[in-house]
């Protein structure tokens, strides 16, 4: 049968009747399954599904969106915190009454000299272990050393502060009658020099190109045989020959999602691109701006939160871990609805933890759905719960369970294993520099390269001499390509469970 499908083949769609269509072919070439033998084998038509649903994709479709892009880079900005809070050190005897040296903002980012937001006459809270002192900033020179005077004592030392680390929070200001604003030296001025400007953080990511292909010789395509199958999408019917192509396509679709979860960018000393056979990047592009892209796990580890539990690897058996998670979320965006995608062990541990909260369920028989019906099916699991003001919705993540994916890796990774992800529900407001305006988007979304002439979200094309001949190759090659990256906005609201 001649195959002509310039728009791309959509394979493995079973046909209700035995028809040789371009959408329902199956491949049984290979050792022990060669149709080109003298006698037709005794074929059991029904294909055995011994691994159940084999694909793991679907996570990003549940929690994210997809958008096109036209450049080699996507740039987005995120708001900074509204209130001014810093960490630094106290010098109790500095400048007679005491000084504070600002080092980092409250999120741990270094503050350049003179780039803090504390001004003369700002009222401060200065905290150390065992002491909280209220003070007034009286001098803010063009550096990070701020002269302060406590309200309740003459010096910081008398107020109970020592030469050690501290946290500083601006809570307001106090001016005398008729006083004007002051500059960084304390000189009173009538203008607004030194006004605080809102700041933002800018992040970038770059798409990567992914490829795969399947090949079948022209001789094998010329002979038709039938197998009745149940496809991965739930359809059933007859396929001819190229079942292996359908598996290649399903695997490639899974790789698109796995890469968006696992990928990371090269570091400055990476030699990717310098290798003799490397075809990823040229030598000039290797390093921090070279190969790779930032996946979800890398984004969370870089800009988000990680919990390793309170009492062990499966510490979800203890509410203390969730209380610690709530405290961290309170310090971040405080998004109340969150989705948990966890592996089987963690899911069961959560079920047992929630069951133990029921004083009448010591044996685990009175939690879940319980209508006291004679022929009821006891529900021993939970799909979600509420703790404090937060709602958590729990779902198993096949990628973390399947032995051929992260499930197999986790068994060998020990404490580095990933047991789940907590993803905020809803949307975030960000400034898109390409569009030049604020947009509301899901916290996760995939950006793929596309233009009016070429859409690289998921390209499929056929080459070779079978069907519509495009080359002298005596085979049919089915190519697949995608160019994409993941945008993780507001990673501070995500939690990686290890």
DRENMI-799057 format. One record per atom (N, C-alpha, C): z, y, x. Coordinates in steps of 0.1 Angstrom, whole numbers, plus 5000, padded with zeros to 4 digits. Atoms other than C-alpha are relative to their C-alpha. Layout:
% residues N
ZYX ...
//
This chain:
% residues 498
500049885008 500050005000 500050125009 500049884993 499150345013 501250094996 498949915003 502150585015 499650145004 500349864997 501450945012 501150094993 498949925006 504451175007 500250125009 499849894991 503951505025 501350084997 498849935003 507051645008 501249935005 498950074995 509251385024 500349884991 499750125007 510251035014 501449994996 498750025005 513250974992 500149854998 500150155000 513850604999 501149944992 498950085006 516050334984 500450044986 499749985014 515650424948 499449884993 500550135005 515450084931 499250024988 500950005012 512650024906 500449894991 499650105010 513349834874 499049885000 501050104999 510149634879 499549995015 500550024987 508549484910 498750085002 501149924997 506349774919 500150065014 499949954987 505449884954 499850155000 500049865000 506350244953 500550065013 499549944988 507050494980 501450035001 498549965001 510650524969 500849874999 499250125002 511750154968 499649895010 500350104990 510949975000 501249965008 498850064993 513249745020 499549945013 500450064987 513149625056 500949895004 499250124996 514249275065 499449955013 500550044987 512649265100 501249975009 498950034991 514849125128 500249865001 499750144998 516248805141 500549934988 499550085012 516648545114 499550054987 500449945012 515148765088 498550045001 501449964997 511448775100 499149954989 501050055010 508948765071 498749955006 501350044994 506148695095 500149865006 499950144996 507148325099 499149914991 501050085007 505148025088 500449974985 499650035014 507247945057 500950114995 499149905007 508848185033 501449954999 498650055001 512648155036 500549994986 499450015013 514748055007 500950124999 499349875000 515948404998 500950014988 499149965011 519048484978 499750144997 500549865003 517748794960 501250105000 498949905002 521148954953 500650025014 499449964987 522349144984 501650004998 498650005001 526049084990 500650135006 499449884996 528149404992 501449965005 498750054994 530949285016 500950115005 499249894995 532149635027 500350104989 499949905010 532149814993 499250125003 500749874997 530950174994 500150035015 499949984986 530050225030 500050145005 500149864996 529450595031 501350074999 498749935000 532250835039 499850154996 500249865003 530551165030 500550044986 499549955013 531751375001 501250105001 498949914998 534751565015 499650144999 500449865000 532951885021 499450044987 500549965013 531151874988 501150024990 498949985009 534551864971 500750135002 499249884997 536152154989 499250125005 500849894994 533252365002 498750034993 501349965006 529852514995 499050005012 501149994990 526552545013 499250124999 500849885001 524652855022 499050005012 501050004990 521552925042 500250125010 499949904990 521353135074 498750015008 501349994993 518453265096 500250025015 499849974986 520053325130 500649885007 499450104991 521453125159 501650014999 498649985000 524953245151 500550064986 499449945012 527153315121 501350075004 498849914997 529853595124 500750044987 499249955011 532653665100 501350065004 498849934997 535653885099 501149964990 498850035008 539153815086 501050115001 499049905000 541854055076 501249975010 498850024993 544854105099 501250024991 498849995008 548454115087 500250154996 499849865005 549454425067 501150075008 498849944994 552854475083 500049985015 500050004986 553554555119 501249925005 498950084995 555654285136 499549945014 500450034986 555754195173 501149915006 499050074992 557553975198 500050075014 499949934987 558754105232 501449975006 498750024994 561854145253 500850134999 499049895001 564954365252 500550035014 499449954988 566154575281 501250094996 498949925006 569654685269 500350135007 499649884993 570154935297 498850095004 501249924997 566655065299 500050144994 500049865004 566255445296 501350034993 498649975004 570055475291 500449924987 499550075012 570255345255 499349874997 500750135001 567755055257 498650024997 501550005003 564054975255 499649864995 500650125005 561854715239 498649995007 501450024995 558754575257 499249914991 500950085010 556054455233 499149915009 500850094993 554254145245 498849954991 501050075009 552453975215 500250054986 499849985015 551854025178 500749884995 499150115006 553753795154 499249875000 500850125000 550853545156 499749955014 500150054986 551153515194 498850065008 501149934993 548153735203 500550115009 499549904991 548653945234 499650144995 500249865004 548954325227 499750085013 500449924989 547154545252 500950125001 499149894997 549054835268 499750124991 500249885009 549555115242 499249974988 500850035012 547654925215 500949954988 499150045011 550754845194 500050114989 500149905011 551255025161 501450074998 498749935001 554855155167 499950145005 500149864997 555155525167 501450075000 498749925000 557955785173 500550024985 499449995013 560355795143 499849884991 500150135008 559555445131 501449945000 498850075001 562555255119 499749855002 500350144996 562754905134 501249914997 499050115000 564554575129 499749925013 500150084987 565154405163 500949884999 499250125003 566254045160 500049915013 499850104990 567653805186 500949894993 499150105005 569653485181 501450054998 498749955003 572853595164 500150154998 499949865002 572053955161 498750064994 501149935005 569854185140 500450155000 499749864997 569854555150 499050094994 500949895006 568354855131 500050115010 500149904990 567055115155 498950104996 501049905001 564855425157 499250015013 500849984989 561855455180 500050155004 499949864996 562355775200 498950045010 501049974990 559655745226 499049885001 501050114998 556355545227 499050055009 501049964990 554555625259 498849915000 501350085000 551055495266 500149875008 499750134994 552455155275 500649924988 499350085010 554254875257 501550015001 498549984999 557754995267 500450114991 499649915010 559355165237 501550035001 498649965000 562555365239 500650004986 499450015014 564855295209 501550045001 498649965002 568255415197 500549934988 499550075011 570355185175 500850104990 499349925010 571855335143 501549985001 498650035001 575255155144 500850015013 499350004987 576055175181 499350105009 500649904990 575355405211 498849935007 501050074992 573255145230 499749864994 500450135005 571454825223 501049895005 499050104995 573954635245 501250004991 498849995008 576854765224 499749944986 500450055013 574854655193 499949855000 500050154999 574854295206 498749945005 501350054994 571354265221 500249985015 499950034986 570954105255 498550005006 501350004993 568054095281 499349874997 500650135004 566153825263 498950034990 501149995010 563253765239 500550064987 499649955013 563253945206 498850014990 501049975010 561254005174 500250144994 499849865005 560554355162 499150024988 500749975013 559554465127 500250154996 499949865005 558654815115 500250004985 499650005014 560354875082 499850134993 500149875006 559755245077 500150115010 499949894990 560355575093 501150104995 499149895004 562755875093 499750125008 500349874994 561956235100 501050114996 499249885004 563956555101 499350104992 500549905009 563456845078 498950085008 501149914994 560157025086 499449935012 500550064988 559356775114 498649954998 501450055001 555756695121 499949875007 500350124993 554156385135 500150025015 499949994986 554656305172 499049915007 500950094993 552356175198 500749905009 499450114993 552955895223 501150045009 499049954991 555156115245 501250064992 498949955008 557356225216 499950154997 500349865003 555856575215 499650024985 500349985014 555756695179 498750074998 501349945002 552256775166 499850014985 500349985014 550756895134 498849924995 501150095004 547756655134 500549864999 499650145002 547656285127 499649915011 500350084989 546956165162 500949885001 499250124999 548155815167 500149924987 500050075013 547455705131 499649865002 500350154999 547355325127 498749974992 501350045006 543855195119 500149854996 500050145003 543454865100 499249925010 500750084990 542454585123 499549874993 500550135006 540554265117 499649915012 500350104990 539753945136 498649954997 501350055001 536153835142 499849865006 500350134995 535053475145 498649974999 501450045000 531753315153 499949845001 500450144998 530152965151 498550005001 501450024997 526752835160 499649874994 500550135005 524652565143 499549915012 500550094991 523652255161 498949924993 501250075006 520452045156 500449855001 499850145001 520951685145 498749934996 501350075003 518151425145 500349854999 500050145000 517551065137 498649954994 501250055006 514550845128 500049854998 500250145002 513450505116 498649975002 501450044997 510350315126 499849864996 500450145004 508550015111 498549995004 501450024995 505249875125 499149994988 500950015010 502149885105 499849864994 500150145004 501949505104 501049964990 498950045009 505349475087 499850074987 500249935013 504449745061 499049944992 501150055008 501349555051 500449874992 499650125007 503349255037 501250044991 499049965010 505449295006 501049894997 499050095005 508649114998 501150074992 499149935009 511349184972 501449955002 498650045000 515149194973 500750094989 499349935010 517349294944 501350055006 498849944994 520149534955 500750104991 499349895006 522749774944 500150115010 500049894990 522250104962 501350075001 498849934998 524950324976 500350104989 499749905011 524550574948 500349944987 499650065012 525350314922 498849944992 501250055007 521750234911 499749865004 500350144997 520549874910 498549984996 501450035003 517049724910 499349945012 500750074990 514349604934 499550105011 500549924989 513549744969 499149915008 500950084991 510749644992 500150055014 500049984986 511049615029 501050095007 499349914991 512649925043 501450034996 498649985003 516249875033 500750065013 499449944988 517049955070 499850155001 500249865000 515550295065 501150074991 499049955009 517950355036 501350015007 498750004992 520850255059 500050115010 500149894990 519550495086 500350144993 499849885007 519450775060 501450024996 498649995004 522850705047 500950025012 499349984988 524250685082 499850155005 500249864995 522651025091 500750104991 499349915009 524051185060 501550005003 498650014995 527551055071 500250085013 499849934988 526951195105 500050154998 499949865003 526251535091 501450054997 498649965004 529751545076 500949975011 499150044989 531451365105 500050115011 500249904990 530051625129 500750134996 499349885005 531251915107 501549995001 498550034998 534751755109 500450005014 499550034987 534951655145 499550085011 500749934989 532651875166 500950115006 499349894994 533952125191 499050065010 500849934991 532452385214 500349965015 499750024985 532052335252 500950115005 499149904993 534652505274 499250055012 500749934990 533752725303 499649915012 500350094988 533852435329 499349884996 500850125004 531852195308 498749995007 501250024993 528852045326 498949964990 501050035009 526951975294 498850105001 501149914997 523452115300 499649995014 500450014986 523552055337 499649865004 500350144997 523151675335 498549985002 501450034997 519851515348 499249984988 500750035012 518851395314 500450084988 499549925012 520551655292 498850084994 500949935008 518351795265 500750094989 499249925009 521051985247 499850155002 500149854996 521052325265 499650005015 500449974986 519652465297 501250035008 498849974991 521952525327 500550144997 499649865002 522052895319 500950014988 499349995012 523552825285 501249915000 498950095000 526152565295 501350085001 498749935000 529852655292 500450044986 499349965012 531752835265 498950044989 501149965009 528452965249 498949904999 501050105000 526552645253 500049914989 500150105010 526552325234 501249994991 498950025009 528652215205 500150104989 499749915011 529952375174 501449984996 498550025004 533452425159 500149934987 499850085012 534252155134 501350044994 498849975008 537152155109 501249975008 498850044993 539651975131 500250105012 499849904989 538952205161 500450134995 499649875006 539252515139 501550004997 498650005004 542652405126 500949995012 499250014988 543952305160 500050145008 500149874993 542752645174 500750124992 499649885007 543652885146 500949964988 499350055011 545552675120 501449955003 498750054998 548752475117 499949855001 499950144997 549652125129 501449954997 498750065002 552451905116 500049865006 499950144995 553551595135 501149934993 498950075007 556251515110 501350035005 498649984997 559951525110 500749885006 499350124997 560951165113 499149895006 500950104994 557950985127 498550024996 501449985003 554250925123 499750014986 500249985014 554450875086 501250074994 498949925004 557051145081 499950054986 500149955014 555651215046 501049934991 499050065008 558450985035 501250094999 498949914999 560751275041 499650144994 500349875006 560751595019 500250115011 499849904989 561951775051 498750055006 501349964994 558351775064 499350094990 500749925009 557051925032 500750144999 499249885000 559852185032 499550095013 500449934988 558752275068 498650054998 501449965003 555052295056 500150124991 499949895009 556052525027 500550135008 499549884993 557952755051 498950065009 501149954993 554852775073 499050074991 501049945009 552552845044 500650134994 499449875004 555053115032 499750115010 500249904989 554553285066 498550045002 501449984999 550753265062 499550064987 500649945012 548653325031 500749974987 499350045012 551053155006 499149974989 500950055010 548252994987 500649884993 499150105007 549952794960 499449874997 500750135003 547352524952 499349955013 500650074988 546452284980 499649864997 500550145001 544551964983 500349925013 499750094988 545751685006 499049885000 500850114998 543251435019 500649925012 499250074991 545151165036 499549855002 500350144998 544850805050 500949924991 499350095010 546250505031 501550005003 498650014997 549550475050 500850134996 499449875004 550350845044 500150014985 500049995014 549350825008 501149914993 498950095006 551650525001 501450065004 498749944997 554450695020 500450114991 499749895009 554150994998 500449954986 499650065013 554250774967 501449955000 498650054999 557450604979 501050125001 499149894999 558950944988 500250064986 499949945013 558251084953 500749914991 499350095008 559450764937 501550005002 498649994996 562750794956 500750124994 499449895006 563351124939 500649974986 499550055013 563950934906 501249925001 498850074999 567550824904 500049874992 500150125008 566550564879 498949905005 501150094995 563850414900 500249945013 499750064987 565650244928 499149895004 500950114998 563449944924 498550045000 501349965001 560350154921 499249964988 500650045012 559650064885 499950104989 500049915011 560150374865 499450135003 500749874997 557950634881 498549984997 501450015004 554350714874 499950014985 500250005014 552950664839 500849884994 499150115005 555550464819 500250034985 499949985014 555150434781 500849894993 499350115005 557250124777 499249914991 500850085009 554349934762 500049865006 499950144997 554249554762 499049965010 501150044991 550949524780 499550115009 500349894992 551049834800 499649965014 500350014985 549649874836 500850105007 499149914994 552350024857 499350085011 500649914990 551250324877 501050025011 499149984989 552950314911 499650105010 500549894991 551150614926 500050134993 500049865004 551050984923 498850075005 501249924996 548051214923 500350145004 499649874996 550051524930 501450034997 498749965002 553351704929 500250155002 499749864998 554952044929 501350015007 498849984992 557552154954 500150155002 499849864999 558952504953 498950074991 501149945008 556052724941 498649955003 501350064995 553352504957 499649884992 500550125006 551152244940 499149935010 500850084991 549751964961 499349894992 500850105006 546951734949 499649905010 500250104990 546651414968 498849914997 501250085002 543451214974 499949925013 500250084988 542650924998 498750055006 501249964993 540051015025 499549885007 500550124995 537850725033 499750015015 500349984986 536850865067 501249975008 498750034992 540550825078 500449864998 499650145003 540750465065 499049905005 501050104997 537450295073 500149975015 499950044986 537650085105 498950045008 501249964993 534150195115 500050155003 499949854997 535150565115 501350035005 498749964994 538450745121 501149904998 499050105002 540350455107 500249915012 499950084988 539550245137 500550085012 499649924989 540050535161 501550034999 498649965002 543450625146 500949885004 499150114996 544850275153 500249995014 499850004985 544350325190 500550145005 499749864996 545150705191 501550035000 498649985000 548950675185 500450134994 499549875005 550551015181 498950104999 501249915002 547051185184 499249964988 500750045012 545951005153 500150114989 500049915011 545051225123 500349924987 499650075012 546751115091 499750084987 500449935011 545551385068 499750155002 500349864999 544451745061 500550064987 499649925012 545952005037 499050125000 501149905001 543152235025 500450094988 499849915011 543752545004 498950004989 500949995011 542152564970 499650144997 500449865003 540252864958 499050065009 501049934992 538253124976 500750115009 499549904992 538753385003 499050125000 500849884999 537453745006 499850035015 500349974986 535653815039 498950095001 501149904997 533254065054 498949925007 501150074994 529853905061 499250115007 500749904992 528154105089 498549994998 501450015003 524753975080 499650074988 500249935013 524954095044 500550145000 499449875000 527054395052 500950034989 499149975011 529554355024 501149884999 499050105002 532654165013 499549904990 500450115009 532053824997 501249914998 499050115003 534253564980 499349875002 500650144998 533553214993 501149905001 499050104997 535352884995 500550015015 499650004986 537452855026 499249925010 500950084992 535052595039 498650014994 501350015004 531352625037 499049975011 501050034990 528352485056 498950105000 501149914998 525752715069 498849935007 501250074995 522252575075 498950095002 501149914997 519152725090 498949984989 501150005009 516452815065 499350135000 500849885002 513653055060 499049984989 501050025010 510753105036 499049895003 501050104996 508652855056 500649875004 499450124995 511152605068 501549994996 498650035004 514452465053 500549895008 499550104991 516452275078 501449954996 498850065006 519252175055 500049855002 500250154998 517951815055 498549984999 501550025000 514251775066 499749865002 500550134999 512451455062 498450005001 501450005000 508851385073 499649875007 500550134996 506651085081 498850025010 501150004990 504451035112 499549865003 500650134997 502250755125 498749984993 501350035005 499150575113 500149934986 499950075013 500550415081 500050104989 500149905011 499650595049 499250115004 500749884995 498750945057 500050015015 500050024986 497750895093 500150145007 499849874992 499051175117 499949975015 500150034986 498850995150 499449865002 500650144997 497450675168 501149905000 498950105000 500850505166 499949904988 500150105010 500550175148 501349974993 498750015006 503750235129 500250124991 499649885008 505450455104 501450045005 498849954995 508150675117 500550104989 499449915010 510450855092 501150085007 499149924992 512251145108 500950084991 499049935007 515351325097 500650115009 499549894991 516651665110 500850094991 499249895006 519351915101 500550095011 499449904991 520552235117 501150074993 498949945008 523952345105 501350025008 498749984994 527452455113 501050024988 499049995010 530752475094 500850135003 499249884999 532552805087 501449974994 498650025005 536352765084 500750144999 499349875002 537753085070 501449984996 498550015003 541453145069 500649875005 499550124995 542252855091 501550005001 498549995000 545852975092 500649944987 499550065013 546152835056 499849855000 500250144999 545152485067 501149935008 499050074993 547452215079 499349865004 500550134995 546351915101 501349915002 498950095000 548751615097 499749905011 500250094989 549051415129 501249905000 
//
